[in-house]
């Protein structure tokens, strides 16, 4: 096991090293990556040295923290520089984030001859430019085609077959796409590579659903580049950076502070504030350090102007900021020109904060879904927070454990789940204490969890005594704060008899997810799915039934020529069928989530239960969009 972590390697460096390998060495590359990952390594300044064997050392030079050129990886074996060790080291290292500024000039690591067509089209301005063309340039469409082909190849082979060579093809396509001013598609390709590596190394944080989303985003964006125009094209292209834009003077009111602990070992806090118009912004401080740093940073001064407020204090106080800068996703900048002084805050029952709780829950859920959608516009902004007045009902048993059941406006039963089970944080203890106080009325803030029933991650609430607020990840409730220590445990409430009740949509979702780890061939061996399609159709989902049949048929199709020989597999056709099914299931899931938040007028039976009441045409439009 490496003692020192390998430095990030630029995508184009990895792609170039793999492309220069001979066919024989490419077959040995995956084994070399595994073997190299088990060798000892040590860091000396900007250089990490890996001991390949008793006589050979491999050096990765990373000035500035990133291996930026092929010459920065040096091997001492006799076959160098054409050896497999350099490519294996690049594939074993994490992928570096691309530089914020890229030009169309070829780099030393990526020798690309320029053609007449490229010179005429690669000078297209960035997507933020006013003179941006109405349609994608030929070079951009070619880059999108390369991304589509690389993504389709991953879908064809599955996780087990998408080794270092397939990943390098994705990295090359991602680098080319960024040079052609397609940062959104390039970012999706890098996400796919990162998740593929996590899956192949057995990373415990890997989830197949994440790779499904990343692959669908990659294929969908690559497809839309070829057909989009005007404003839609600017959205599909994305932004190379998420710049902070000037926002003048702001009067900010603190809402709450939440701890942030990531699987990558980072820790910190994020403090949510609202402007006088009710717009949500955040002030964050996250860095390597895990849960210990998250607890410590909460009591450190906020990095915003000259303010002496800590994050805990800002969550209940206010700030007056001049020269403010705000990113598209609401993060407040801390540049040299920003000035901030402490000011009076506002209670959750006072304006302007009280207005956040005045919006009906169904409208808040729809707004949050727009920001949490798997395929939302990265620059769309918005927040996934909901602000509700609830009455606690008690604990409710679920297959994954217990959560807190509450009832909000419109007689909607809402499940309130724990944000983080880490025992060092207060989330779990606080939620279990609140479950012992049925009938308590609270004003809460939670993060929407897309599900066929109303569900939130509970982040903050008003104090049960009515005095102040509680940051549920940082502050700890005491039993003396609760009005009643005894409470029954409620059985799970019945699901509404609407579209989400016992929906067989999972039959299609299962096939979509099954394709990613196993590849097309495994799906093609399923045989007849008529029974599953009939069951889906009886539930009022004819489009889903057709997509399931088309997906399995496409996976199994192998045409022959006039002499009976098998023709090459239609990877593009299968990828198109899979993408359609993936986007459809995501759209249906979001529709079910939005419908679950509609107020109950006549009890559970008020939701549509007959198959002909399914809004399938509306969902189909969503998928096509």
Steps between C-alpha positions, in 0.01 A plus 500: 500500500636845408611692808473836321196586284571550133464856369215576258584454133359718222251308279693566181819358653334170586337478157827570319700243695241227439470583131878465454501145637530208261198268468685235702565738790142628496381149579725498805407851618222409745719242672785752515271759664398251770861393560629857515232599749641247747859625477654730766524870425637807676480873444790743488378853436313508170619152398343164587723197448358149452729199545407275207754230592843471658667676207231729358340817630220705349481875570198728467595866508206724587595869512201682636349172614409366153687284248447724197716347225610155387863592577409535869468121531842332479574128523843344553433167324678393182187540281436860604351724376292245303439283807168415658600641840449867410151439361412281799606772744288757318199267503546418870517868600189716543393715207583866541240769450560671166665840499247784514638659185563287191575606148473317173875485454644148526704434815823311544306210651243488222660528155198554271550606138267784406297466182345776292159422646630520856667833444176643368275368772705461819513874552138497615461731801414368844133432575479816712579717199224712345618405151458128566366326186145365490612143430800289599803524276616196301791457743262502796275243336803283429604527867146407606508198267827385659347533848193303389714221353716478813195494727324240286812281514492513882132405497573215260780354712365571850713584803702177480593561138562876523865484598779751462482505119129584494556761770780662303267531200256686725780724630614583146143580396453712813817698432399562139153607608642754743727640229187538285322692779274216617583495874171344612547190285870484590415512871248219458766284332745561785229403750447173314873423514516576873201275573635220279825501695310498829291206385797297377700559820213413733465847649229469771356840409423390144132468402378359169227766488769771491666341197161462330437872548849598380477281188154630416621858547799434272298335222212744530722808487702363208177435311356844574812678375420371151138621506487804732509859385475849645450526876468123536842453346654738756348288777623175345849637459519604865761720662872435534488675836229608739609861545405722790311802369471836681176538693541840663394543861309225677317480831525139615301316768632174644287185477709206626837325477547141384812284535645362176688168503584336166609147407827643369607605852405866480322674784362842584179692527257686278298790640177593325388862488217686323500843341233759573319373185500140627777373269708223658881517513770300674831567673715188514829378640581144388850348479672168570445397860185290539246527780750643750558801282126543446443532873793736546429734208149570630653722768748676273449843350322517166725575204304797376637852525600615847220321679589346837189280508550125518295270280275406793442867578435596138228233483302707751627854429534726199756665275515817297724436200634744244679403180341155522569233239273201448544184291213360287428240771476763775844479661627829638851598398766619744712717272713796606230748401234346724414689818272356767389616845275332754135601508178400666355168390135399473297226663344240275161653581611848391536642152678447271561142623135427579414526130701182435236302691205664324545314170283183482698176543403374154647810333815472711539135400470581129759777537736270689459225240624738232830532687531134609408348165760255375529695178442855624677790335829543694458879485131495583555598865216449743492314829389155612385624842139489622359719777205339678282536808441148631342307783709209623327160504778273625743240370411288200656165416657451159703225339815711536435596863278759664428859413282779639146534368338844485198664343526829312256738333243323282496198732809362323692230696873572473785270596793687659827311463846541653749704297809312626527193724849590622482472882720808540221711351172568678260407219396153617471582871294812435260324265443215744425749779252687281328169428411475869291819488191438283270795457787752512472770235824614342623716219759295309750523214577184306657382176271330250559131437351401161268210583145387418397617849574835675842472658754749634842495660449701819762775540365761743188572703358752742567423865218292656465766770447768235824682584755511221598233247696174495770404250428128519847392389687719749272583795375229734149497640443393859210293622402791725438707182217267393146526627422127526755219541257220414392425144364206304672361193270544204479242224591624158205688347343337195619621164247711309302308246642708221752449226783422738321220687659165418625638169674235286727766354785333689493224237631749246730676746657166592589427135643848453727458804586140413651608169767719658695239700431205268500655152275447199568127465362416845181690429466329165492157667182578693282361225128570493377787723139486384373421850677799653385729219141382541513572873631851440236566234219385732617761754437775244857541371491401132802716418709328769392160370605594149835632621572179689424288194706725272796501743519120533439448127778745413738324740430159346498605133784361289444529126673281240625568150403309186746223588362451852790671676428715804521871436655741754276593791298821463643675805347835403150355472530324836635815665206701365251244636670496839517880520130532421410251774732666754363848439142373505536327837659814647215717369235264637671487840505880517132516397407254774695703755327823400156332509566363851528856636158606377266575792261223604142615443298185564750271665731260318238412238514851356810413296440346156482124520365389165752422226337747262573782745875467457655822358710294258476743210636776719784275615583409141535870420735535796717215373516645150601835645 
